[in-house]
Amino acid sequence: MGCIEKIYSVSALVGSGACNGNCKFCAGKYLRGDATQDVTTYALYKRNLEAAIKLSARYGGWSLSLTSSGEPTCSPEAVTDALRVYKKCADQGAYFPNVNVFTNGILLGDKDFCDTWLPIWRDLGLTNVAVSIHSVWEYEQARVYGVNWYPPYETIRENVERHGVGVRATLLLQKKLVDNAEMYDLSVNHMIRLGYNNITSWPVGNPDGSRNEFTISRWNLFGIRQWLNKNAKLCHEHSWSGGIWDYNGNILRLTDYVTRHDPKKDFVRQLVVWQTGEVTYSWIKNGALCLK
């Protein structure tokens, strides 16, 4: 058993599991049974979220990510509650420089929604929204999400940045969309032209880390890594996998979708706070229980 020296981040599921998309492949569907509205469970969830944030901060953590078994912006009150827990921790010294909401971006195309919620979330410590991008073409993004219309990426960015919150792109790597070095090159440069200068990518897969019909080939993933090494400067390698590159002053990050916790290692990639109140050392629950 290794001695833990670093807990890099916390990821917390928020909300009811409601979603305004209808993707053919959804990693969150199997989690929706855990999205309880039970008062006792919710109280435990908030206590353990606070404990996870403080534990990660004590071990040098730098990031809090709010995600969902559905779409977090469809449960804005739950996002607010989670950020209130974080604000309490930050005021007590458990501060993270990166606090993110991961979103499909659909509601962020609505100016009224952004005007209502983003000032509140910013004041509670939100630093960025991370928009999940399956295709850099909005018509194809709409098709993937199963909606009739997807807002322009420039509108999303403008609506968010107007409130002093940063915008990141999560450019997902999957078959028939962004699935090789050529498409990665085109997609990255297109999003940079639209003002997205911080882009993270990982290959889609199952929540247990296994591959599925949407996962890009290992050969094409290797090609994307080679493109990064040829065209960008590696600034940092992650302890688990991948790293961060400087691409003409823009940030490109390549990593794994999930990392199985290895108790022999001296680090934890992330603490995951589930809506049941459980906290684990990984998205892969087996053998990774931290708090219950």
N, C-alpha and C positions, 0 to 999 in steps of 0.2 A: 504494500500500500504506500503510494507516494505521499509526500507532505505538500499540501496545497499552498502555493505561494502567490497565485494570482487567480482571481475570478473576474474575467474580462467584462461581463455584461449581464444584464437582466432582460429577459423577454417575458412579457405578461399578456395573457389573453384577456380581453375586455369585451363587455357587451353581451347581448342576447343571442348572438349567432345569426341575427337577421342579415340579409345581403341583398343588394340591388343588382347583382349580376347573376348569371346562370351559366357558369363555365362548364364545359364538358369534363374537364379535369379540375377538381377542387380538392386541395389538400386539407381543407378545414372541415369538410362535411362530417367526417367521422368523429369530430370533437364536439359537435353541436349538442349532443346529449348531456355534456358537462356544463352547458351554459344555463345554470340554474338561477332562479330569482329568489330562492330561499333566503330569508333574512339572516339566519344563523350561519349558513354557509358563506354568504356574502361578507359578513363580519369577519369570519375566519380568513377569507380571501384577502381582505384589506390588511389584516394584521400580518399575514405572511408575506404580502407584497412589501410592506414596510420592513419586515425582517430581512427579506432577500436583498432589497436595495441597500440597507445598512451593512449587510454582510459583504456584498460585492464591493461597496465603497471602501470598506475596511481592508479589502485585499486588492486594492488598486483598480477597481472597475471604472470604466469610462463611458458606458453607454446603457441607456434604458430604451427598450423598444416596445411599443404598444401595438399589438396585433389582435387577431380575432379568429374565431371559428367561422365567422362570416365576414362582414365588412365593418370595421370599427366606427367609421363615420356615420353608419346607420344607427349607432347607439351613442350619440354625442355626450349624453349625461354620464355614461359609464367611462368614457375617455376622461371627462372632467373629474370624476371621482378618483380615478387612478392617478391623474396628475396632481390632485390635492394631496394624495398620500406621498407622492414624490416631493412636492413643495415642502411638506412638513419635514421630510428627511433632509432635504437640501438646507433648510433653515437651521437644522441641527448639525450640519457639517457633512452629510452624506450626499455630496453634489456630483453630478455627472456632466461633462461638457457636451455630451450628445444625448438628446432626448427626442425620440422619433415616434411618429405614428405611421405605420405601414398601411397603405390604402390603395384601392383600385383607381382612385382619383375622380370617380364620376361626380360625386357631390361637390368636389372642389371646383368644378366648372360653374357652380352656382354662386354668384357674387353675394347674394343675401345670406346663404349658408356660411360662407367664409367671414362675412362681416359680423355675423352673430357669434360664431364659436372661436375663431382664431385669436381674437384679442384675449379672450378668457384663457385659452390654452397657452398662449405666449406668456401671459403674466404668471401662469403656474409652472413655467419652466420649459415648455416645448421649444425646441430649437429647429426641428426639421420635420417636413412630411416626406415620406419616401413613396413615390408613385410606382406601382407595379406595371411594367410595360412588356407586353407580349409582342407588340409590333409598333414600329415608329409611325405607321400610317393609321390615322384615327379610324378610318372605315374598317380596317382589319382588326384593330383593337376592339371596336364595337362588336364585331362578329365573334371574337373570342369570348367576350364577356356576355354574349347573348342579349345585347341591348340594341335598340334601333339607332342610337346616336351616341357618340362619345365626344366629350368637349375637346376643343383644340388644346394641345399641350401648352401652347403659349398663353392661352387664357388661364389654365390651371396655375401656371407659374406666376403670372401677374396677380391673380387673386390671392395667392398665398404670400408672395413677397411684399405685397402692399401692406401687410400687417407685421412685417419685421420677422417673418418666419422663413427659414431656408427651404429649398426644394431639392430633393435628391431623386434620382431615377434608379429603380430596380429593374434592370434589363434582363428578363428571364430567358434562359437558353433552352430551347425546346425544338423538337423536330418540326420541319416545314415552316418555321418562323425564323428565329435567330438561331441557326443550327450549324454555322460554319464560320470560318475566319472572314470570308468575304462579306457575309451578312452582318457580322459583328462590326467590321470596319464601317460599313455603310450606316448602321444603326447608331453607333457611338458618335460618328461625325454629324449625323442629322440631329441628334438630341443636343449636342454641344451648340450647334447653330441656333437651336431654339432656346438656349440659355441654361441648359442643364449641364453643369460643369462638375458634378459629383455623381458617378454612375457605378453601381454595384451589380455584378452578375453572378448567377449560379445556375447550374443545370437543374431543371425541375425533376422531381422524383417523388417517391412515396414518403410519407411521414416517418417511416422506420429507416429511411436512408437507402432503400433498395431502388432499383431502376424500374421504369414502366414504359409503356408504349410511347410516351411523350418525351422521354429522356434522350438527349442527343448522344451520338456515338462517342466513345472514348477517343477515337481518332480525331474527330472534329473538335472535341474539347481540347485535345493536345494542340491542334492547329490554332485555336484561339489563344492559347497560352504562348505559342510561338510568335503569333502576331504581336502580342503585348511585349514580349522580350525584344522583338526587332524594332518596334515603333515607339516604345515608351521606356521610361527609366524606372526600374524597380526601386522603390523607396523603403519598403518594409515587407518582410515575409511573415505570414501568420504562423503561430505555433501549430495550428491544426491543419491548415491547408490553404494554399493560395497566398495572395498578398495584395499590396497597393502599389500602383504605378502612377508616375507623373507623365501625362500625355499633353505636351504643349501647354502646361499650366493647369490642366484639368486633372481631376482625380478619377482613376479607373481602378476598380477593385474586383478581383476574381476570388471566389471562395466556394465552399461546399454548401449544399442546401441544409444539411444537418450533420452534426458530428456526434458519434457515439462516445460517451464519456469513458475514458480510460483511467481507472483508479491508480494505475502505476505512474501516470503523468503528474507533474507538479502544478498543473493549471486546470481550470474549468473554463470552457469557452463561454458558457452562459448558464445562469440559473433560469429555469422556466417556471413561471407562476401560472398554475392552471386554475380554471374557474371553480374547481372543486375545493380550492384552498391548498392543494398539494404544491410543493416546490420540488423540482427535480434538477439534477445536474445536466440534463440533456432533454431534447425533444423526444428521444427514444427512451421511454419510461422504464423499461425493464432494467432493474439493478441500479437505478439512478435516483432513488428517493432521497431527498434532503430534509424536507419538513412536511408534516402532515397535521 
